[in-house]
């Protein structure tokens, strides 16, 4: 996995405030952000409803709705999912490493409001785990706070896989699909979200709804963290207002021309950035024009298949079949294209977890976005003439 990249801001810094000189200890955190107010459960719910705050882990589920679905009492834990196993994402790891107290403020403040006795933090990066543990020692939150290191496999970051690890089980999602708000940690009601969501809660608690809504979209105000990578001159984690144009981010990062991947390896491709705004994405990868797009996608397909939990046919056999399909497309065999269309119709909606659906979405989007390249590979030229440079990272930590 790549090392942490520099941070930068388009607009005003909120989540990344105070990070100009590196990690914030407790004193630096209080200087940059001020003290965390103590809010009631009703106050958190009202604030989240007022600004339309959504989870920042990819699913974009409304936080207010998750809070409202919890029972009035008997909540076992607040879980911070820091198992950021997406190879091209850095934002959550950066928050845990450089601004751990902001994440802890969001998690512990909500735990007190909900009456939850435990705050559990799952993280797979060693540096981030050390940072959050050091931050805990600087505080007195009157809660049981535990940090558990998880494997770096892709599916280990899924919410139910995280709960399994926290309970001492394997880092794979179980077949049962029960919401954590009903049956989470030790089958008790649990509030679980990703790292950035808790940092956003901490900022929202301090600013209030009106000041929080001073930037970003009317429908979902505030800021967002974007990991920008690939064929760019200034890769890193950028804080921007929600709804910022994709073209603005690419220009800011010094991106080369070419297609762009939004949302990582369960995301989608856009062939041109014109007219695209960024909301609920988190990852922006510029592919550039020097590498073979289909070859890059085939490499990622191989990696996605290797990350299978091995629990269901769509993941074990469906993804393996798609790897073979894309290999044949790259080599100019038209039968690969026809088989890919068939397999992409069979995989979604049948898996034990969201991994086969996300992988199929990524691959289907590639075939649509790279239609001209598909024609070059399947035509007389039998290829696009470009090497596979490995712009898309497939390692994991």
N, C-alpha and C positions, 0 to 999 in steps of 0.2 A: 504494500500500500504506500502511496506517496506521502511525503511528510506534509505537515500543515503548511498552507500557503498564506501569504499576506492577506490582511483584511482591508476592505475599503468600503466607502459609503457613497451612495447617490442620495442626496438629501440630508436629513438629520439622522445622526447615530442614536439608536435606542438600545438595541440588543448588543451592539458592538461599542457602546460608549465606554471611554476610558481605556481602550485596548491599544492606544498608540505606543505604549512602552512595554507591552507584554501582559503576562498574567496578572489578574487582580487578586491580591490577598483580601482579607476581610476589611482592613482599613481602606485600601484603595477602592474596593467595591462600594463602601458606604460613601466615600467621597464622590464617586462617579454617579451613583444612583440614589443615595439617600436611604433612610431607614424603611424597612418593609412595614406597611400598615397591617394591623390585625383586622381582618374582615370576616363577616359571618358567611355561612353558606348562602343565605338569601342574597347577600351583597355580591358574591361571586357570580351567582346565577344572573342577577340583574345586569351586571357589567357585561358578561359574555353575550347576553341577549341583545344588549344595546349596541354593541359593535359587531355583532355577527361573527365572533371569533370562531375559527375552524381549526381543527387539529392540523399540525404541520408535518405529519409523518407520511403524507401521500394520499390517504383516503379522504382528507378534507371533511371529516365528520364534524358537525357543529358541537362545540364544547358545551354550550348551554343544554342541548338535548341530552348529551351524555350525563351531565350533572343531574338533570331532572329525572333521568331514568334510575338513579340510585335510590335505594330505600331510605326512609327517614333515619334509620339507625342501623347499627350492626355492620358498618363498613370496615373491612379488615385492613385495607392498605391503599396507599397511593403508590403507583409504580411508574418510575421514569424509565422509558425504553430508550436506552442509549446504545443498543446493539445495532449500530449503523453499518450494516454489512454490504450495502450498495457500493461497489468499487469506486464509483466516480463521485460519491458524496463525501463532503468534509464538514458540513455546517454544524452538526450535532456534536461531533468530536471536538471541534474548535470551541464551542460553548463550554463543554465540560472541562476542557483543558485550560482555557484562558479566562472564562467568566463563570466558574463553578458556583459562586455564591448567588448569582442571579437565578440559576436553575434550582438551587436549593431553596431560595426564597419562594419561588412559585410552588414547589412541591410541598414544603413544610407548611406554608401558609394555607394551602388548600387542605392538607391533612388535618390541621387544627380546626378548620372550619367544618370539615366533615366528621370530626370525631374519630378519625382513623388512627390507630396506635402505631402503625408501621409506615415508613417510607422506604421503599425498595428501589435500588438503582441498578439496572442491568447495563453493563458496558463491556465491549470486547476489546477496546484499545487500552494497552497497559499504561501509557502516559496519561490518558484521560482518567483512568481508574485511580492512579496515584494522585492526580490533582484534586479529584472530588473527595478522596479520603482525607487529604490534607485540609481541605476546606471544612469538612465536618468537624475536625479537631479544633478549629478556630471558633466554633459556634456552640451554643447551648439551646437547642431547639425543643428540649423536653419531649423527644420522640425517639423511638428505636429506628435508627437509620442504618441500613445495610447496603453495602456495595458488593455485587456479584459479577464476576467476570464471565462472559459468555463466549462460545466459539464464534469465529468470524465467518461462518458459512452464511450464504445468502438467506436461506429460509429460517436461520436462527433469529433473525430480526423480526419475524412475524409475531404478533402480540401473544398468541397462544403458545408459540414456541418459547417465548421469553418466560411466560408463567410456568411452563414445564421445567425450565432450567432452575427457576427460583425455588421450585418445590423439590429439586434434586433429581429431576427426570431428564430425558434426552432433549436435545435442542432441536426438536421438530414439532410442528403443529399437530396436535391430536386430531383424530377424525371428527370428534364432536365439534359442532359450531355453536357454542354458547357464548353470549356476550359477557365480558368480564364484569360489567356492572351488575350482573345477576349471579354468575358463578366464576369468580376470578381466582385470586390467590387462596389456595386451600378451599376452593369451592365457595368462598365467601364473596360478597359484593366488593368490587375493587374498581378504583378509578385508574385507568392506565392510558398514558399518552406518551408522545415522544419528547425529546429534550427541548426542542424549540418551543413547543406548546407551553411548557412550564415557564420558560423564560418570558414568553409573551404574557402569561398570566401575571408574572411579577411586575412587568412594565405596566400592564393595564391597572393593577391594583394601585400603583403609585400615581399614575397620570389621571385616572378616572376616564369615563367614557368620552367626555367632550374633548379633552386634550389628546387622548389616544386617537380620536377620529379626525384630527387636524391634517392628516396626510393619508394618501392612498385612495382606494375606491370608496364610493359612498356605500356600496353593498357589502364591502368587507374592508374597512379602513385599517390603517396601521402600516407596518413595514413587514418585510419578509427577508429571509436569508436565502441567497442563491449561491450554490457552488458552480463556478464557471471554469470550464476546463476544455481540453482538446487543442485545436489549432488556434490558440489565442496567445498574444504576447504577454498578457498580464493575468494569469490564472489565479484563482483564489476564491475566497468567500466574500460576497458583496451583500450589504444591506441596502435594500431599495424600498420605496413605497410600493404597496400592492398595486397591480395594474400597470406597472411601468412597461413601455414598449420594448419588445425583444430587441429591436434595432438599437435602442439606446444602450442596453446592456452590452451588446456585441461591440458597438463602437467604443464604449468605455473600456472594455477588456482588450481591445485591439485584435478582434477576431478576423480571421481570413474569410473570404467569401465561401459559399457552399451551404449544404444542408445543416440543420441543427437538430440535435436530440433534446427533447424536453422531458424531464421526469425520470431519467435514468433507464435501466434495462427492463423496466416494466412500463416504460413511457411510450412516447410517440415521436415520429420524425416530422419535421416541417421542411419542405424543400427550399422555401424562401422565407425570410423573417418578416417581410412586409406585412403590416396590419395585425401582427400577433402581439397580444398583451400577456403579461406573466402574472398568473394568479394560481396559487396552490401547486406550484411546480417544484421548486427546490433545487433542481439540477438543470444546467444548460451546458451542453457540450457541442462545440463547433467542430464539424468534421473536416472542413477545408476542402480543397480541390485536388490535392496531390496524391491521395490514397484511393484505393478501390473500395467504394462503399459496400458492395456486396461481399467482398472479402472480409471487411471489418465486421459486418453483421454475422457472417458465418463463424468468425472467431468467438463472438459473444454468444451465439447460439450453442456452440460447443461448451462454453463455460456455464451457461444457464442449465444445460442438460446435466453437467457434472454436479450442480448444486441441488439436484432433486433429493427430496426426503425419502424417496423410494417407497412411498405409501400407496400409490395409485397408478393405474395404467396410463392416464393422460400425461402424467409426469415422466414415468419410466420409459414408456414406449412411444408416446406421442412426441415428446421433445427429441428423443433419439431419432425418430423418423424425420422430424423437421431438420435436424442437423444434416442428415443424408440428403434431404431435398435441396437444401441450400448449397451443399457441396456440389451437387450435380448442376445447379443453376450457374454457379461460378465457373464450372468447367465447360459450360455451353450445352448441356444436355436438357432439351426442352421438356423431357418427361419429369424432371425435377420441379419445374414450375407447376405442371398440372398436379403432381402429387402434393406439393406444398399447399395449393389451393384447397385440396381435399382435406388434408390434415389440419389446416388452420380452421376449418369448419367443424372438425370433430373434437378438438382439444378443449375449447372453452366451456366452462360451466359444469365440468364433470370431475374436477379434481378434489382432493381432500383438503387443499388449501388454495391460496390465490396464486401460487407460483406458476402453474401451467397457463392460467388465464393471462397473467402479466407478460409472460414470455411470448405467448401467441400474439398478444396485442403489439408488442415491440416488432415482431417479425412481419406481421401483416402490414403494419405501418411502413416498414422498410420497402416491401414490394410495391406499395402504392407510391411512396415518395421517390423511389429510384427506378421508376418505369423506364426511363431512357437507358439507364445502365443495364437493366434486365434485357432490353432489346439488343444492346451491344454484345452482351455475353451469349445470348441465344442466337444471334445472327451469324453471318459469315465470319465476322472477326473473331468470334469465340472468346471475347474478353474486351475490357475497356482500355487495356494498355497501361494501366497504372499498377504499381506494386501495392501490397498490403503493408502499411507502415506501422500498424499497431496504435493508431490514435486513440482507439477505445480501450481503456484499461480493463483487464480481466483478472488481475490479481486481487487478493483479499487478505485482510489482516486477521 
